[in-house]
């Protein structure tokens, strides 16, 4: 995911209401670059978006305290006909007068019912195509540096390509790794890097962008695929793993490695072998991590803790004030950590066509959380692999969603428990028992942000 450490607040055209939209700063740390874009090309195509149903999310700071509800319209054409792998934010004029735009990359052939394939821009009201379209049919990674937009993904089989848009035209900029695909772009300490993995050997090498070309970067190669970078407490961490050990600077490392200024080394805590780290995030001075065959855990700089009721196959994290969101390939696709337990978010996401529905990426843009992945239902509403979530006011134990915490939420929870609604599996262990009531009681007593 492309992470923006700040963004310019503005009224968003897709929020079709009279009141001013309350923007918030996005303070999630480190990792991938802040996208900066070249001006929109004249060949862009546009289409007006219709506005339909909404999802209402609420919050309460203490029991029986009233709160203001916030309804979020979902544009009818805010959808694609294929999986969305990555999201980004693009400023067409580099912090000028133009508004930021959302970048969507994936394996779709249409977006907003328009024939725009694999790469699209959303300005809050209209979909745009870059130039004559994406040069590759499946965009899996996005990166921006000095006004250039970089995209990478599979073309066919083991053939991957990386391209650069300079504001006027596309340029083929292959990473020198044999059969290499860019698994991560990273803007770090004023420089721009790519981690490129050999699709057959899974050996990852690092390259830096200099003088319009990739040159070898410090750090050499690691014997593992790298999936994500994240900065935590001033240090850079990388997550990956698969079925092989890292070997950097002569140090063998599993799953997560730390950059020491010269090479990748042991992070100070252990990860089980054969673990593939697919998600890293920061929240309340802790590093969150998750992946294949590994429940979501945290590292506070000293100790590792596996979070109770944690699930496996997390793909993305997003921190917002006092809550942490986790997206992935698990029941409901998205969960909320309130500091006590993982909570359901109004049924999450699902798919009527595939059992592997998932949230692959999340990004905060204009006070909203954009969810991307593979799903056709989100929070009880029809969706097409994209969804909007307003969590500026979100209260997981407010079961009846009336913006008040009181005895009726216990009654609501009891009814959900009786019907075996996934919401009532509070500790997310797949069972309905007295511990779910204890979990709900703790969340209720803890209040809401």
N, C-alpha and C positions, 0 to 999 in steps of 0.2 A: 504494500500500500504506500502511496506517496503521502507523506505526513507534512502538513503545514503547521508551523509553529505559531503563526498568527494569520489573521485574515481581516479584511476590511468589512465592517458591518454595513448593511444596506437593506432597504426594503425589498423583499423578494416578490416578484410578480406572481409566483405560484401560490402565495399566501393571499388569497382573495378576500380580505377583510378590511374593515375601516381602521382598526387600531394599528398602531405602529408595532412592527415586529421587534421583539426584544432579542437583540443579538448578544452573543457571549463570545469571549475569547477562547480559542482552542489552545490548550497548553500541554497537549500530549508531547512527550519528549522524544527528540532524536530520530535517527533512522534515515528514512529516505528523504529526497530533496523536496524543497518547496517549488512547485511548478511555476515557471514564468514563460509566457508564450509570446510568439510572434503575432502580428496583426492578422485578423481573419481574412482569408483569401476571398476574392470576388466570386469564385465558383461555388461558395457555400450555398447549401440548400436549407430552406427554413419551412416550418409549419407551425401554425398556431395550435396551442394545446388546450384541450377542454378540461374543465374542472368538475370533478365528481365527488363521491362520498368522502368521509373523513374518519380519522381515528382520534378519539379523545383520550388524552392521557392527563393524569392529575397528580398532585402531590400534597402531602400534609407534613408539617414539621413536628406535630405532637398529636396525641390522641384527642379526638373531638375538636380539633382546630380546623376551621374552615379554610379552604384554599381556592385559588382561581383556576378554573379548568382552561385548557388550551386545545383547541381543535385544529387539526392539520389536514387541509385538503390534499388529496392525492390526484395528480393529473392523470386523466384517462390514458393518455399516450406516453406516460412516463414508464416505458416498458421496452423490452427487446424480445426477439424470438429465439434467443440462444443465451448460453451462459455468459455472465459478466465476471471477468477475472480480477480486474483492477480498476480502481477509481483514482482520480487525481484532481488537483485544482490548478487552473491555468489563468494567469492574468495577461490578457492580450497586449497591454501596453506597459507592462512592468511598473505597477503601482501608480499608473496614471489615472485618467478620468474614467476609463472603461471599467465595468464591473468584472469581477472574477467569473470564470466559467468552470463548470464541472466536466471533467474528461472521463469517458467511459470506454474501456477496452475489453474485448471478449471474442466470442466465436459466433456472434449473431450476424445475420444478413439483412436485418431491418431493425430500425429503432423508431419508436413513435409512428409506426406504420409507414415509414419512409424507407426506400432502398439504400440505407447507409450501412455498410458492412464493417464490422470488427473495431471501428474507432469512431466515436461521435462526441460532439460537444453540446452541452446544455447550458443556456444562458439564464435559466430560471423561467423561460417562457417558450423558447424555440429550440429545436434540434438543428445542429449545423454539421456539415461534412467538411473535412479539411482537404482543400484542393480538389483533386479528382478522386479522392478516396484513399483509404489505407493501402499501402503497398503489400501488406501481408494479410492473409485470410483469418488469422487468429492472433490477436494481440493479448499477450499474457503479462507483459511488464511495461511500465511507463516511467519516464524520467525527464527532467527538464534542467537545462543548464545554460545560462547566458542567452536566454531567448530561444534556444533550440529544444524541440520536443523529440525525445528518443523513444522508439517503440521496438519491442522485440517479441518474437513468438515463433511458433512452428509454421512452416510452410507445407511440409508433408513428411510423414515418417520421422526420420532422424535429422531432417533438414530444417534448420532454424536460421532466421535472418534478423539483423538489427538495422534499423533505418533512422535517419535524422531529418526532421522538417525544419528548415531555416527561415520560414516565413514566406517563402516563395515556391520552393520545390522540395521534393524528397531526394535524399542522398543515401545510397547504400554504404553503410559503415560497418563492415563485418568485424566481429571480435576475432582476434587471431587464434583463439582456441579451436582446435580441430572439432568439427561437428558441435560447435559451442552455441549454447543458448544463454542469453543474459538472464540470470535468475534473480538478480537484484541490481538496481541502480542506487547510488549513494552520493549525496553531496555532503562532504565532511571537511571541516576546517578550510573552507573556501575552494576546495577542489572537488572534482567530479570523477567517480569511480564506477566500474561495473564488475560484478562477479560473474564469471562465465564458466558454465559447467559443460564438460564433454558429455554428450548424451549417452555414450556407450560406457566409458570408464568411470563417470561421475567425479573425475578429478576437476576441481575448481581452481581457476587462476584469476588473478586480479589485474585490472588494467585501468590506467588513468587517461582521461581525455586531455590531450595537449596538441596544440597546433593542428587542429582539425583531424586528429587521428588518435587511435588507441596505442598507448605505449605501456610496457610492463610496469606495474606498480610494486612498491615495497610490500613484502609479505609472502612472496612466492606463491606456492600452490598448496592446497589442502586436499586430502583424499576423502572428500565428501561433497555432497551438494549443499550449497548455502541457499536458504529460503528467505531469510529476513535479517535486517540489521536493526539495532535499537540502541540509542544512547541512554545510559543510566548512571546517574551521579557522576557525570563528567567522563565516563568511560564508554567505549564502544563495544557492544556485544554483537555476535553473529549467531544465528540459529540455523541448524541443518542436521546432518547426521546420516540418515538412511541406514544401510546395513554395514557401514564401514567406519573405522575410526578416523578422526582427524590426525594429522601428523604435521605440526607446524613448529618450526624451531626446535625439532627433536622432541617435542612434548606431545604425548598422545592424549587427545581430548574427545569426549563423547558429547554430541548434541549441541552444546553451547560453548563458544570460545570467546575470550576477551583479548582485545588488541592492546598490547603493552607499549606501543610506539615503534616497535621494530618487527614484530611478528605476532601471530595468533598463539595464545597460550591458555592454560587452564584457568577457568573463571573463579576458582576457589570453592566450588561445590560440584558434586557429582551428579551425572545423568546416567540412567541405565543404558547399557549397550543395546544397539539395534533400535534406538529411539530416534525418530525423525521429528525435530522441532520445527513446527510450522507457524507458530505464533509467539511473538514477544510484545510486551506492553509494559507501561509504567503507570502506577496508581498509588497515591499516598505513600511515597518513598519506598515502594516495593517494585521489584521486577517480576512481572507475571510471565509465565511461559507454559506452553502446552503443545501437544502434537500427537503423532501416531503412537498408540500403546502407552501414553503417558497422561494421567489425569492432570488437570490444571493445578499448578503449584506456584509458590512465590518465593522470592529470595530478598531478604532485607539488608543485605550486605554482610550478614554473618551466618544466618541459618536458612534452610529450605523448609517450607511447610506445604504439605499437600492440603488443598482446601477441601473441607467436608462436602460430600455430595458432588465432587467435581466430575466432569465428564472427559472423555477422550476426544481426539480429532478436532481440536480447536484450530481455527484458521486465522482468526483476527481478534484483536482486543481494541476497546476504545474507552478511555477514561473521561468521565464527565462529573465534575464536582465530587460528591461523596459516593458515587456509584461507578462500577466497572462493568462494561458490557463484554460478553464473549460470544463470538459467532463461530460456527463450524458445522461439521456434519454430525449432528446428534439430534435427539428429539427436540422439536420446536425450533432448532436452528440458531436461536439467540436466547441468552440468559443474562440476568442481572445479578451482580454480586453487591449486596448491601452492607458488607462488612461482617455479616453473620452467616448468611447462607445464600445459595443461588436461588433466584426467584424467576418465575415465569413472567413473560411480558405478553399478556393478553393472547395467549395461544401461539405466539411466535409465527414461524413460516412453515409452509408445507408444500407438497407437490402432489397433484393427482395423477401424474404420468410417470414419476420415478420415485423409488424408495430412498434415493440418495439426495434428497433436497438439502441444501446447505447455504449458509451465509459465508461467503469467501472473503469479502472485504467490507470494511466500514470506514466512513470518512465524515467529519463534521464540516458542514458548509452552510453559512448563513443561519446558524442557530438550529439547524436540523442535522440529524444523523441519517446519512444515506446508506442503505444496506444493498449489497450486491451479491449475486450468486446464482443458484439454480432453484427456483420456486415459482409457483403460480398463485399462491395465497399468502397474504401477510396481514397478521392481526385481524383475521376474519374477513378481509376484503380481497377481491381479485387483484392479482399483481403479475407482472411479467419480468421476473429476475431483478427488479429494482423496487425499492420501497423507501418511504420516508418515515422517520420516527422523531417526534418532538419530545425530548426527555428533559426539557427545562423544568417541567413539573411532572414528576413520575413517582408514584407511591405504590410499591409492590403489595404491601398488606392491605391496601384499600380495595378489598375484593369486589365490592359492589360499585366501585368507580363513581362515587358520589362526592368525592373531594373531602370526605370526613372520615376519620378513624373512630369507630365506635362499636358497640355490641353487634350491630347488624353486619359488620365485616366478619365476625366470628360465625354468625348464622350463615352468611354467604359461603364462608370457607367450609362449614359443615356440609352444606348442600353439594359443593364441588367435590368434597371427599366422598360423599355417598354415591355420587355418580361417577367416581373415579376419573374426574377431570384431571389432565396433566398438571393443571395449576395447583391442585391440592397435594401433589407429590413434592412438598416443599423442599425436602433435602435432596431431591433429584437422584435417589438411589434405585428407582424403579419399583419401589414397594409403597403401599399405603398402610401406615400403622401409626401408633401413638407418637412416634418421633416426628411425624409431619405436623402434628398439633403443637408439639414443643417448638419445632422450627418456626411455625407461623407465629406462636406467642412471642418468641424472641424477636422476630422481625417487627411485630406490632409494637413491642415495648421499646425497640430501638428507634422507632419513629422513622421519619423520612427527611431527606435533604430540604 
